[in-house]
Amino acid sequence: MVDLLSGKMKSREGTVVDADDLIFELIQNVKETTENLDKFKSNKDALDYEDYKSIALGALKYYILKVDPKKYPF
């Protein structure tokens, strides 16, 4: 379900991704993308860390659930 550039995740081989690292990287990606779009220039519309985190976690949940929502009890 979650693919790495090197193939499948295998805990015995050490090819896993830590969830904290993944979420941090997603938050940074969301922040960078929104800043590049220049849609939130004014202070009134500015996003804070919690906004970036909400967007990143929503994207992660969507990515996981789009495979088969029946397998996950949310």
PyMOL Python script that loads the backbone (N, CA, C, O; Angstrom):
from pymol import cmd

cmd.read_pdbstr("""\
ATOM      1  N   MET A   1       0.822  -1.193   0.000  1.00  0.00           N
ATOM      2  CA  MET A   1       0.000   0.000   0.000  1.00  0.00           C
ATOM      3  C   MET A   1       0.864   1.254   0.000  1.00  0.00           C
ATOM      4  O   MET A   1       0.600   2.182  -0.764  1.00  0.00           O
ATOM      5  N   VAL A   2       1.876   1.295   0.830  1.00  0.00           N
ATOM      6  CA  VAL A   2       2.794   2.427   0.831  1.00  0.00           C
ATOM      7  C   VAL A   2       4.066   1.971   0.147  1.00  0.00           C
ATOM      8  O   VAL A   2       4.751   1.067   0.625  1.00  0.00           O
ATOM      9  N   ASP A   3       4.377   2.595  -0.966  1.00  0.00           N
ATOM     10  CA  ASP A   3       5.550   2.204  -1.737  1.00  0.00           C
ATOM     11  C   ASP A   3       6.695   3.176  -1.496  1.00  0.00           C
ATOM     12  O   ASP A   3       6.493   4.385  -1.384  1.00  0.00           O
ATOM     13  N   LEU A   4       7.883   2.631  -1.420  1.00  0.00           N
ATOM     14  CA  LEU A   4       9.095   3.426  -1.336  1.00  0.00           C
ATOM     15  C   LEU A   4       9.765   3.415  -2.697  1.00  0.00           C
ATOM     16  O   LEU A   4       9.424   2.601  -3.556  1.00  0.00           O
ATOM     17  N   LEU A   5      10.707   4.308  -2.893  1.00  0.00           N
ATOM     18  CA  LEU A   5      11.443   4.308  -4.155  1.00  0.00           C
ATOM     19  C   LEU A   5      12.208   3.003  -4.340  1.00  0.00           C
ATOM     20  O   LEU A   5      12.423   2.553  -5.465  1.00  0.00           O
ATOM     21  N   SER A   6      12.616   2.398  -3.225  1.00  0.00           N
ATOM     22  CA  SER A   6      13.387   1.156  -3.299  1.00  0.00           C
ATOM     23  C   SER A   6      12.513  -0.090  -3.316  1.00  0.00           C
ATOM     24  O   SER A   6      13.041  -1.200  -3.388  1.00  0.00           O
ATOM     25  N   GLY A   7      11.195   0.058  -3.252  1.00  0.00           N
ATOM     26  CA  GLY A   7      10.299  -1.093  -3.267  1.00  0.00           C
ATOM     27  C   GLY A   7       9.415  -1.139  -2.041  1.00  0.00           C
ATOM     28  O   GLY A   7       9.085  -0.104  -1.462  1.00  0.00           O
ATOM     29  N   LYS A   8       9.029  -2.354  -1.643  1.00  0.00           N
ATOM     30  CA  LYS A   8       8.145  -2.529  -0.493  1.00  0.00           C
ATOM     31  C   LYS A   8       8.874  -2.252   0.819  1.00  0.00           C
ATOM     32  O   LYS A   8      10.093  -2.391   0.915  1.00  0.00           O
ATOM     33  N   MET A   9       8.090  -1.854   1.833  1.00  0.00           N
ATOM     34  CA  MET A   9       8.660  -1.679   3.163  1.00  0.00           C
ATOM     35  C   MET A   9       8.817  -3.048   3.820  1.00  0.00           C
ATOM     36  O   MET A   9       7.902  -3.871   3.798  1.00  0.00           O
ATOM     37  N   LYS A  10       9.987  -3.274   4.402  1.00  0.00           N
ATOM     38  CA  LYS A  10      10.269  -4.533   5.087  1.00  0.00           C
ATOM     39  C   LYS A  10      10.967  -4.198   6.400  1.00  0.00           C
ATOM     40  O   LYS A  10      12.104  -3.724   6.407  1.00  0.00           O
ATOM     41  N   SER A  11      10.279  -4.448   7.507  1.00  0.00           N
ATOM     42  CA  SER A  11      10.842  -4.075   8.808  1.00  0.00           C
ATOM     43  C   SER A  11      12.086  -4.888   9.154  1.00  0.00           C
ATOM     44  O   SER A  11      12.991  -4.380   9.816  1.00  0.00           O
ATOM     45  N   ARG A  12      12.139  -6.112   8.723  1.00  0.00           N
ATOM     46  CA  ARG A  12      13.315  -6.940   9.032  1.00  0.00           C
ATOM     47  C   ARG A  12      14.556  -6.457   8.306  1.00  0.00           C
ATOM     48  O   ARG A  12      15.676  -6.648   8.780  1.00  0.00           O
ATOM     49  N   GLU A  13      14.354  -5.829   7.153  1.00  0.00           N
ATOM     50  CA  GLU A  13      15.488  -5.303   6.396  1.00  0.00           C
ATOM     51  C   GLU A  13      15.761  -3.846   6.732  1.00  0.00           C
ATOM     52  O   GLU A  13      16.758  -3.278   6.287  1.00  0.00           O
ATOM     53  N   GLY A  14      14.887  -3.246   7.506  1.00  0.00           N
ATOM     54  CA  GLY A  14      15.087  -1.857   7.903  1.00  0.00           C
ATOM     55  C   GLY A  14      14.615  -0.840   6.887  1.00  0.00           C
ATOM     56  O   GLY A  14      14.964   0.337   6.983  1.00  0.00           O
ATOM     57  N   THR A  15      13.825  -1.272   5.913  1.00  0.00           N
ATOM     58  CA  THR A  15      13.314  -0.339   4.908  1.00  0.00           C
ATOM     59  C   THR A  15      11.900   0.090   5.292  1.00  0.00           C
ATOM     60  O   THR A  15      10.917  -0.318   4.672  1.00  0.00           O
ATOM     61  N   VAL A  16      11.823   0.919   6.325  1.00  0.00           N
ATOM     62  CA  VAL A  16      10.541   1.438   6.789  1.00  0.00           C
ATOM     63  C   VAL A  16      10.628   2.957   6.887  1.00  0.00           C
ATOM     64  O   VAL A  16      11.717   3.531   6.904  1.00  0.00           O
ATOM     65  N   VAL A  17       9.482   3.586   6.950  1.00  0.00           N
ATOM     66  CA  VAL A  17       9.413   5.030   7.104  1.00  0.00           C
ATOM     67  C   VAL A  17       8.741   5.318   8.437  1.00  0.00           C
ATOM     68  O   VAL A  17       7.659   4.801   8.712  1.00  0.00           O
ATOM     69  N   ASP A  18       9.370   6.132   9.257  1.00  0.00           N
ATOM     70  CA  ASP A  18       8.798   6.517  10.539  1.00  0.00           C
ATOM     71  C   ASP A  18       7.636   7.475  10.290  1.00  0.00           C
ATOM     72  O   ASP A  18       7.755   8.401   9.487  1.00  0.00           O
ATOM     73  N   ALA A  19       6.527   7.259  10.966  1.00  0.00           N
ATOM     74  CA  ALA A  19       5.334   8.080  10.756  1.00  0.00           C
ATOM     75  C   ALA A  19       5.599   9.548  11.076  1.00  0.00           C
ATOM     76  O   ALA A  19       5.103  10.430  10.375  1.00  0.00           O
ATOM     77  N   ASP A  20       6.366   9.816  12.115  1.00  0.00           N
ATOM     78  CA  ASP A  20       6.673  11.203  12.469  1.00  0.00           C
ATOM     79  C   ASP A  20       7.451  11.897  11.359  1.00  0.00           C
ATOM     80  O   ASP A  20       7.187  13.056  11.039  1.00  0.00           O
ATOM     81  N   ASP A  21       8.411  11.187  10.774  1.00  0.00           N
ATOM     82  CA  ASP A  21       9.184  11.758   9.671  1.00  0.00           C
ATOM     83  C   ASP A  21       8.304  12.009   8.454  1.00  0.00           C
ATOM     84  O   ASP A  21       8.440  13.030   7.782  1.00  0.00           O
ATOM     85  N   LEU A  22       7.408  11.081   8.177  1.00  0.00           N
ATOM     86  CA  LEU A  22       6.502  11.222   7.045  1.00  0.00           C
ATOM     87  C   LEU A  22       5.592  12.432   7.229  1.00  0.00           C
ATOM     88  O   LEU A  22       5.419  13.222   6.301  1.00  0.00           O
ATOM     89  N   ILE A  23       5.013  12.581   8.409  1.00  0.00           N
ATOM     90  CA  ILE A  23       4.111  13.704   8.674  1.00  0.00           C
ATOM     91  C   ILE A  23       4.871  15.022   8.607  1.00  0.00           C
ATOM     92  O   ILE A  23       4.365  15.992   8.042  1.00  0.00           O
ATOM     93  N   PHE A  24       6.075  15.077   9.170  1.00  0.00           N
ATOM     94  CA  PHE A  24       6.879  16.295   9.107  1.00  0.00           C
ATOM     95  C   PHE A  24       7.178  16.677   7.661  1.00  0.00           C
ATOM     96  O   PHE A  24       7.086  17.848   7.291  1.00  0.00           O
ATOM     97  N   GLU A  25       7.532  15.697   6.853  1.00  0.00           N
ATOM     98  CA  GLU A  25       7.834  15.968   5.449  1.00  0.00           C
ATOM     99  C   GLU A  25       6.591  16.429   4.691  1.00  0.00           C
ATOM    100  O   GLU A  25       6.676  17.305   3.830  1.00  0.00           O
ATOM    101  N   LEU A  26       5.443  15.844   5.008  1.00  0.00           N
ATOM    102  CA  LEU A  26       4.195  16.272   4.382  1.00  0.00           C
ATOM    103  C   LEU A  26       3.859  17.711   4.745  1.00  0.00           C
ATOM    104  O   LEU A  26       3.433  18.484   3.887  1.00  0.00           O
ATOM    105  N   ILE A  27       4.049  18.078   6.011  1.00  0.00           N
ATOM    106  CA  ILE A  27       3.778  19.453   6.443  1.00  0.00           C
ATOM    107  C   ILE A  27       4.691  20.421   5.701  1.00  0.00           C
ATOM    108  O   ILE A  27       4.239  21.470   5.243  1.00  0.00           O
ATOM    109  N   GLN A  28       5.963  20.082   5.577  1.00  0.00           N
ATOM    110  CA  GLN A  28       6.899  20.942   4.851  1.00  0.00           C
ATOM    111  C   GLN A  28       6.504  21.069   3.385  1.00  0.00           C
ATOM    112  O   GLN A  28       6.616  22.144   2.797  1.00  0.00           O
ATOM    113  N   ASN A  29       6.043  19.968   2.800  1.00  0.00           N
ATOM    114  CA  ASN A  29       5.617  19.979   1.404  1.00  0.00           C
ATOM    115  C   ASN A  29       4.394  20.867   1.215  1.00  0.00           C
ATOM    116  O   ASN A  29       4.324  21.624   0.247  1.00  0.00           O
ATOM    117  N   VAL A  30       3.427  20.782   2.129  1.00  0.00           N
ATOM    118  CA  VAL A  30       2.227  21.618   2.054  1.00  0.00           C
ATOM    119  C   VAL A  30       2.605  23.087   2.182  1.00  0.00           C
ATOM    120  O   VAL A  30       2.114  23.925   1.427  1.00  0.00           O
ATOM    121  N   LYS A  31       3.475  23.399   3.134  1.00  0.00           N
ATOM    122  CA  LYS A  31       3.900  24.785   3.337  1.00  0.00           C
ATOM    123  C   LYS A  31       4.592  25.331   2.094  1.00  0.00           C
ATOM    124  O   LYS A  31       4.305  26.444   1.652  1.00  0.00           O
ATOM    125  N   GLU A  32       5.492  24.554   1.542  1.00  0.00           N
ATOM    126  CA  GLU A  32       6.230  24.975   0.348  1.00  0.00           C
ATOM    127  C   GLU A  32       5.293  25.171  -0.842  1.00  0.00           C
ATOM    128  O   GLU A  32       5.425  26.140  -1.590  1.00  0.00           O
ATOM    129  N   THR A  33       4.355  24.254  -1.013  1.00  0.00           N
ATOM    130  CA  THR A  33       3.424  24.335  -2.135  1.00  0.00           C
ATOM    131  C   THR A  33       2.521  25.556  -2.023  1.00  0.00           C
ATOM    132  O   THR A  33       2.314  26.262  -3.009  1.00  0.00           O
ATOM    133  N   THR A  34       1.982  25.814  -0.837  1.00  0.00           N
ATOM    134  CA  THR A  34       1.096  26.968  -0.676  1.00  0.00           C
ATOM    135  C   THR A  34       1.858  28.278  -0.823  1.00  0.00           C
ATOM    136  O   THR A  34       1.314  29.251  -1.345  1.00  0.00           O
ATOM    137  N   GLU A  35       3.105  28.320  -0.372  1.00  0.00           N
ATOM    138  CA  GLU A  35       3.905  29.530  -0.545  1.00  0.00           C
ATOM    139  C   GLU A  35       4.233  29.763  -2.012  1.00  0.00           C
ATOM    140  O   GLU A  35       4.276  30.910  -2.459  1.00  0.00           O
ATOM    141  N   ASN A  36       4.463  28.704  -2.763  1.00  0.00           N
ATOM    142  CA  ASN A  36       4.748  28.845  -4.190  1.00  0.00           C
ATOM    143  C   ASN A  36       3.530  29.304  -4.974  1.00  0.00           C
ATOM    144  O   ASN A  36       3.672  29.963  -6.004  1.00  0.00           O
ATOM    145  N   LEU A  37       2.337  28.967  -4.505  1.00  0.00           N
ATOM    146  CA  LEU A  37       1.115  29.384  -5.191  1.00  0.00           C
ATOM    147  C   LEU A  37       0.777  30.848  -4.934  1.00  0.00           C
ATOM    148  O   LEU A  37      -0.002  31.432  -5.687  1.00  0.00           O
ATOM    149  N   ASP A  38       1.337  31.450  -3.902  1.00  0.00           N
ATOM    150  CA  ASP A  38       1.115  32.858  -3.546  1.00  0.00           C
ATOM    151  C   ASP A  38      -0.350  33.202  -3.356  1.00  0.00           C
ATOM    152  O   ASP A  38      -0.761  34.315  -3.684  1.00  0.00           O
ATOM    153  N   LYS A  39      -1.143  32.290  -2.840  1.00  0.00           N
ATOM    154  CA  LYS A  39      -2.564  32.570  -2.619  1.00  0.00           C
ATOM    155  C   LYS A  39      -2.825  33.139  -1.237  1.00  0.00           C
ATOM    156  O   LYS A  39      -3.926  33.622  -0.974  1.00  0.00           O
ATOM    157  N   PHE A  40      -1.851  33.095  -0.353  1.00  0.00           N
ATOM    158  CA  PHE A  40      -2.049  33.548   1.018  1.00  0.00           C
ATOM    159  C   PHE A  40      -1.041  34.640   1.357  1.00  0.00           C
ATOM    160  O   PHE A  40      -0.312  34.529   2.343  1.00  0.00           O
ATOM    161  N   LYS A  41      -0.997  35.692   0.547  1.00  0.00           N
ATOM    162  CA  LYS A  41      -0.022  36.758   0.751  1.00  0.00           C
ATOM    163  C   LYS A  41      -0.372  37.658   1.926  1.00  0.00           C
ATOM    164  O   LYS A  41       0.510  38.039   2.696  1.00  0.00           O
ATOM    165  N   SER A  42      -1.635  38.000   2.074  1.00  0.00           N
ATOM    166  CA  SER A  42      -2.004  38.933   3.139  1.00  0.00           C
ATOM    167  C   SER A  42      -1.980  38.242   4.497  1.00  0.00           C
ATOM    168  O   SER A  42      -2.163  37.029   4.593  1.00  0.00           O
ATOM    169  N   ASN A  43      -1.752  39.024   5.537  1.00  0.00           N
ATOM    170  CA  ASN A  43      -1.711  38.467   6.897  1.00  0.00           C
ATOM    171  C   ASN A  43      -3.058  37.901   7.312  1.00  0.00           C
ATOM    172  O   ASN A  43      -3.127  36.972   8.117  1.00  0.00           O
ATOM    173  N   LYS A  44      -4.127  38.461   6.763  1.00  0.00           N
ATOM    174  CA  LYS A  44      -5.468  37.988   7.098  1.00  0.00           C
ATOM    175  C   LYS A  44      -5.668  36.545   6.638  1.00  0.00           C
ATOM    176  O   LYS A  44      -6.323  35.754   7.317  1.00  0.00           O
ATOM    177  N   ASP A  45      -5.106  36.214   5.496  1.00  0.00           N
ATOM    178  CA  ASP A  45      -5.269  34.882   4.923  1.00  0.00           C
ATOM    179  C   ASP A  45      -4.121  33.932   5.261  1.00  0.00           C
ATOM    180  O   ASP A  45      -4.130  32.776   4.836  1.00  0.00           O
ATOM    181  N   ALA A  46      -3.149  34.402   6.009  1.00  0.00           N
ATOM    182  CA  ALA A  46      -1.950  33.598   6.272  1.00  0.00           C
ATOM    183  C   ALA A  46      -2.296  32.306   7.017  1.00  0.00           C
ATOM    184  O   ALA A  46      -3.149  32.283   7.905  1.00  0.00           O
ATOM    185  N   LEU A  47      -1.617  31.253   6.629  1.00  0.00           N
ATOM    186  CA  LEU A  47      -1.807  29.954   7.278  1.00  0.00           C
ATOM    187  C   LEU A  47      -0.779  29.793   8.392  1.00  0.00           C
ATOM    188  O   LEU A  47       0.350  30.268   8.271  1.00  0.00           O
ATOM    189  N   ASP A  48      -1.161  29.134   9.457  1.00  0.00           N
ATOM    190  CA  ASP A  48      -0.208  28.843  10.519  1.00  0.00           C
ATOM    191  C   ASP A  48       0.118  27.344  10.513  1.00  0.00           C
ATOM    192  O   ASP A  48      -0.372  26.596   9.667  1.00  0.00           O
ATOM    193  N   TYR A  49       0.942  26.924  11.458  1.00  0.00           N
ATOM    194  CA  TYR A  49       1.404  25.539  11.502  1.00  0.00           C
ATOM    195  C   TYR A  49       0.247  24.553  11.600  1.00  0.00           C
ATOM    196  O   TYR A  49       0.276  23.500  10.963  1.00  0.00           O
ATOM    197  N   GLU A  50      -0.769  24.881  12.390  1.00  0.00           N
ATOM    198  CA  GLU A  50      -1.915  23.974  12.556  1.00  0.00           C
ATOM    199  C   GLU A  50      -2.678  23.795  11.244  1.00  0.00           C
ATOM    200  O   GLU A  50      -3.180  22.707  10.961  1.00  0.00           O
ATOM    201  N   ASP A  51      -2.767  24.858  10.446  1.00  0.00           N
ATOM    202  CA  ASP A  51      -3.426  24.747   9.138  1.00  0.00           C
ATOM    203  C   ASP A  51      -2.645  23.814   8.217  1.00  0.00           C
ATOM    204  O   ASP A  51      -3.221  22.947   7.559  1.00  0.00           O
ATOM    205  N   TYR A  52      -1.325  24.002   8.178  1.00  0.00           N
ATOM    206  CA  TYR A  52      -0.485  23.128   7.357  1.00  0.00           C
ATOM    207  C   TYR A  52      -0.599  21.673   7.818  1.00  0.00           C
ATOM    208  O   TYR A  52      -0.667  20.754   7.001  1.00  0.00           O
ATOM    209  N   LYS A  53      -0.618  21.482   9.138  1.00  0.00           N
ATOM    210  CA  LYS A  53      -0.716  20.133   9.697  1.00  0.00           C
ATOM    211  C   LYS A  53      -2.049  19.488   9.333  1.00  0.00           C
ATOM    212  O   LYS A  53      -2.091  18.307   8.988  1.00  0.00           O
ATOM    213  N   SER A  54      -3.137  20.251   9.406  1.00  0.00           N
ATOM    214  CA  SER A  54      -4.461  19.717   9.062  1.00  0.00           C
ATOM    215  C   SER A  54      -4.527  19.295   7.601  1.00  0.00           C
ATOM    216  O   SER A  54      -5.076  18.244   7.273  1.00  0.00           O
ATOM    217  N   ILE A  55      -3.966  20.120   6.731  1.00  0.00           N
ATOM    218  CA  ILE A  55      -3.962  19.798   5.303  1.00  0.00           C
ATOM    219  C   ILE A  55      -3.124  18.544   5.049  1.00  0.00           C
ATOM    220  O   ILE A  55      -3.535  17.659   4.298  1.00  0.00           O
ATOM    221  N   ALA A  56      -1.957  18.472   5.673  1.00  0.00           N
ATOM    222  CA  ALA A  56      -1.059  17.328   5.480  1.00  0.00           C
ATOM    223  C   ALA A  56      -1.688  16.034   5.983  1.00  0.00           C
ATOM    224  O   ALA A  56      -1.618  15.008   5.305  1.00  0.00           O
ATOM    225  N   LEU A  57      -2.302  16.071   7.163  1.00  0.00           N
ATOM    226  CA  LEU A  57      -2.925  14.860   7.705  1.00  0.00           C
ATOM    227  C   LEU A  57      -4.136  14.444   6.877  1.00  0.00           C
ATOM    228  O   LEU A  57      -4.389  13.252   6.708  1.00  0.00           O
ATOM    229  N   GLY A  58      -4.881  15.412   6.363  1.00  0.00           N
ATOM    230  CA  GLY A  58      -6.007  15.094   5.486  1.00  0.00           C
ATOM    231  C   GLY A  58      -5.542  14.416   4.212  1.00  0.00           C
ATOM    232  O   GLY A  58      -6.166  13.465   3.740  1.00  0.00           O
ATOM    233  N   ALA A  59      -4.436  14.909   3.653  1.00  0.00           N
ATOM    234  CA  ALA A  59      -3.887  14.299   2.440  1.00  0.00           C
ATOM    235  C   ALA A  59      -3.406  12.880   2.708  1.00  0.00           C
ATOM    236  O   ALA A  59      -3.595  11.990   1.879  1.00  0.00           O
ATOM    237  N   LEU A  60      -2.790  12.668   3.858  1.00  0.00           N
ATOM    238  CA  LEU A  60      -2.313  11.332   4.215  1.00  0.00           C
ATOM    239  C   LEU A  60      -3.477  10.365   4.408  1.00  0.00           C
ATOM    240  O   LEU A  60      -3.429   9.231   3.931  1.00  0.00           O
ATOM    241  N   LYS A  61      -4.516  10.807   5.101  1.00  0.00           N
ATOM    242  CA  LYS A  61      -5.693   9.955   5.306  1.00  0.00           C
ATOM    243  C   LYS A  61      -6.347   9.606   3.971  1.00  0.00           C
ATOM    244  O   LYS A  61      -6.747   8.462   3.751  1.00  0.00           O
ATOM    245  N   TYR A  62      -6.456  10.591   3.084  1.00  0.00           N
ATOM    246  CA  TYR A  62      -7.049  10.336   1.772  1.00  0.00           C
ATOM    247  C   TYR A  62      -6.217   9.313   1.003  1.00  0.00           C
ATOM    248  O   TYR A  62      -6.764   8.395   0.391  1.00  0.00           O
ATOM    249  N   TYR A  63      -4.900   9.472   1.034  1.00  0.00           N
ATOM    250  CA  TYR A  63      -4.018   8.558   0.311  1.00  0.00           C
ATOM    251  C   TYR A  63      -4.196   7.124   0.802  1.00  0.00           C
ATOM    252  O   TYR A  63      -4.214   6.187   0.004  1.00  0.00           O
ATOM    253  N   ILE A  64      -4.328   6.958   2.110  1.00  0.00           N
ATOM    254  CA  ILE A  64      -4.488   5.615   2.670  1.00  0.00           C
ATOM    255  C   ILE A  64      -5.877   5.058   2.379  1.00  0.00           C
ATOM    256  O   ILE A  64      -6.009   3.898   1.991  1.00  0.00           O
ATOM    257  N   LEU A  65      -6.909   5.870   2.561  1.00  0.00           N
ATOM    258  CA  LEU A  65      -8.281   5.388   2.416  1.00  0.00           C
ATOM    259  C   LEU A  65      -8.706   5.158   0.973  1.00  0.00           C
ATOM    260  O   LEU A  65      -9.634   4.389   0.723  1.00  0.00           O
ATOM    261  N   LYS A  66      -8.046   5.807   0.019  1.00  0.00           N
ATOM    262  CA  LYS A  66      -8.454   5.627  -1.377  1.00  0.00           C
ATOM    263  C   LYS A  66      -8.187   4.207  -1.870  1.00  0.00           C
ATOM    264  O   LYS A  66      -8.781   3.776  -2.859  1.00  0.00           O
ATOM    265  N   VAL A  67      -7.303   3.477  -1.195  1.00  0.00           N
ATOM    266  CA  VAL A  67      -6.996   2.109  -1.594  1.00  0.00           C
ATOM    267  C   VAL A  67      -8.169   1.192  -1.289  1.00  0.00           C
ATOM    268  O   VAL A  67      -8.686   0.533  -2.191  1.00  0.00           O
ATOM    269  N   ASP A  68      -8.596   1.140  -0.031  1.00  0.00           N
ATOM    270  CA  ASP A  68      -9.738   0.320   0.358  1.00  0.00           C
ATOM    271  C   ASP A  68     -10.243   0.781   1.716  1.00  0.00           C
ATOM    272  O   ASP A  68      -9.714   0.357   2.744  1.00  0.00           O
ATOM    273  N   PRO A  69     -11.248   1.634   1.740  1.00  0.00           N
ATOM    274  CA  PRO A  69     -11.718   2.192   3.013  1.00  0.00           C
ATOM    275  C   PRO A  69     -12.333   1.166   3.953  1.00  0.00           C
ATOM    276  O   PRO A  69     -12.529   1.469   5.130  1.00  0.00           O
ATOM    277  N   LYS A  70     -12.641  -0.020   3.485  1.00  0.00           N
ATOM    278  CA  LYS A  70     -13.254  -1.036   4.339  1.00  0.00           C
ATOM    279  C   LYS A  70     -12.263  -1.623   5.338  1.00  0.00           C
ATOM    280  O   LYS A  70     -12.669  -2.179   6.358  1.00  0.00           O
ATOM    281  N   LYS A  71     -10.987  -1.506   5.057  1.00  0.00           N
ATOM    282  CA  LYS A  71      -9.979  -2.128   5.898  1.00  0.00           C
ATOM    283  C   LYS A  71      -9.603  -1.293   7.120  1.00  0.00           C
ATOM    284  O   LYS A  71      -8.923  -1.799   8.013  1.00  0.00           O
ATOM    285  N   TYR A  72     -10.021  -0.046   7.186  1.00  0.00           N
ATOM    286  CA  TYR A  72      -9.588   0.836   8.259  1.00  0.00           C
ATOM    287  C   TYR A  72     -10.772   1.365   9.049  1.00  0.00           C
ATOM    288  O   TYR A  72     -11.658   2.001   8.479  1.00  0.00           O
ATOM    289  N   PRO A  73     -10.804   1.113  10.352  1.00  0.00           N
ATOM    290  CA  PRO A  73     -11.924   1.591  11.183  1.00  0.00           C
ATOM    291  C   PRO A  73     -11.703   3.023  11.670  1.00  0.00           C
ATOM    292  O   PRO A  73     -11.208   3.217  12.780  1.00  0.00           O
ATOM    293  N   PHE A  74     -12.055   4.024  10.872  1.00  0.00           N
ATOM    294  CA  PHE A  74     -11.918   5.423  11.296  1.00  0.00           C
ATOM    295  C   PHE A  74     -13.213   5.901  11.876  1.00  0.00           C
ATOM    296  O   PHE A  74     -13.313   7.055  12.295  1.00  0.00           O
TER     297      PHE A  74
END
""", "prot")
cmd.dss("prot")
cmd.show_as("cartoon", "prot")
cmd.util.cbc("prot")
cmd.orient("prot")
